[in-house]
Amino acid sequence: TADAKLKVNFNNGKINQGLSVSMKMIKDEVILLKGTKFITVFKAKITPTSVSYYSPFAKNYFEGDFSLLKELLGVEMNFKQIQNLFLGQALLDLKEEKQEMAIIDNEYVLSPEQQNELFDIFFHIDPAHFKLNKQYLVNEENQLRLDVNYPSYKVLDDELIPSQINVIAKGKKSNTKIDMVYRNIVFNTTIDTTFRIPKGYKEIS
């Protein structure tokens, strides 16, 4: 499990919002997010099969699949990829396929020998600690690109974890930037997964 506090800024050209976000995660099972700015702005629950969201501020809610995240980011992502993004892990399992390696600007750059049909993916690894400096997905045909950068890390419980994550998602007509800074994180603590959408809220289609 992980219990974290983050400072997050979200900007998609229409919304530019800075929030304090608490994140509770049970590995491979659930991610709970709560965003506040003086008051609770949103709560979200992400599982391997569903995304639920509600806003006490806007009095609306969403229950469904990962299409909401695609709408926010402009690219499709599954539960495992979102979990890995928060933890500084590769969006794809590097052991599943053979990887090509190059050394560029003092970084190891890995990419699958056989790239995915939907997108090309690249991983830049720091040779000092073998953690990701950045990773990105590119779909040239649909003009989609997702960049995830890890500018800095810190040691916690003998683990090297990201202290900052910068996400840039670009589409044909969209450009979303999410900057996250970990204020603190605690591993292997008890997590309360209670999540209930209040009655009387309007459903987002």
Secondary structure in CASP SS format (residue, H / E / C, confidence):
PFRMAT SS
TARGET T0000
AUTHOR 0000-0000-0000
METHOD secondary structure of the structure
MODEL  1
T C 1.00
A E 1.00
D E 1.00
A E 1.00
K E 1.00
L E 1.00
K E 1.00
V E 1.00
N E 1.00
F E 1.00
N E 1.00
N C 1.00
G C 1.00
K C 1.00
I C 1.00
N E 1.00
Q E 1.00
G E 1.00
L E 1.00
S E 1.00
V E 1.00
S E 1.00
M E 1.00
K E 1.00
M E 1.00
I E 1.00
K C 1.00
D C 1.00
E C 1.00
V E 1.00
I E 1.00
L E 1.00
L E 1.00
K E 1.00
G E 1.00
T E 1.00
K C 1.00
F C 1.00
I C 1.00
T E 1.00
V E 1.00
F E 1.00
K E 1.00
A E 1.00
K E 1.00
I E 1.00
T C 1.00
P C 1.00
T C 1.00
S C 1.00
V E 1.00
S E 1.00
Y E 1.00
Y E 1.00
S E 1.00
P C 1.00
F C 1.00
A C 1.00
K C 1.00
N E 1.00
Y E 1.00
F E 1.00
E E 1.00
G E 1.00
D C 1.00
F C 1.00
S H 1.00
L H 1.00
L H 1.00
K H 1.00
E H 1.00
L H 1.00
L H 1.00
G C 1.00
V C 1.00
E C 1.00
M C 1.00
N C 1.00
F H 1.00
K H 1.00
Q H 1.00
I H 1.00
Q H 1.00
N H 1.00
L H 1.00
F H 1.00
L H 1.00
G C 1.00
Q C 1.00
A C 1.00
L C 1.00
L C 1.00
D C 1.00
L C 1.00
K C 1.00
E C 1.00
E C 1.00
K C 1.00
Q E 1.00
E E 1.00
M E 1.00
A E 1.00
I E 1.00
I E 1.00
D C 1.00
N C 1.00
E E 1.00
Y E 1.00
V E 1.00
L E 1.00
S E 1.00
P E 1.00
E C 1.00
Q C 1.00
Q C 1.00
N C 1.00
E C 1.00
L C 1.00
F C 1.00
D E 1.00
I E 1.00
F E 1.00
F E 1.00
H E 1.00
I E 1.00
D C 1.00
P C 1.00
A C 1.00
H C 1.00
F C 1.00
K C 1.00
L E 1.00
N E 1.00
K E 1.00
Q E 1.00
Y E 1.00
L E 1.00
V E 1.00
N E 1.00
E C 1.00
E C 1.00
N C 1.00
Q C 1.00
L E 1.00
R E 1.00
L E 1.00
D E 1.00
V E 1.00
N E 1.00
Y E 1.00
P E 1.00
S E 1.00
Y E 1.00
K E 1.00
V E 1.00
L E 1.00
D C 1.00
D C 1.00
E E 1.00
L E 1.00
I E 1.00
P E 1.00
S E 1.00
Q E 1.00
I E 1.00
N E 1.00
V E 1.00
I E 1.00
A E 1.00
K E 1.00
G C 1.00
K C 1.00
K C 1.00
S C 1.00
N E 1.00
T E 1.00
K E 1.00
I E 1.00
D E 1.00
M E 1.00
V E 1.00
Y E 1.00
R E 1.00
N E 1.00
I E 1.00
V E 1.00
F E 1.00
N C 1.00
T C 1.00
T C 1.00
I C 1.00
D C 1.00
T C 1.00
T C 1.00
F C 1.00
R C 1.00
I C 1.00
P C 1.00
K C 1.00
G C 1.00
Y C 1.00
K E 1.00
E E 1.00
I C 1.00
S C 1.00
END
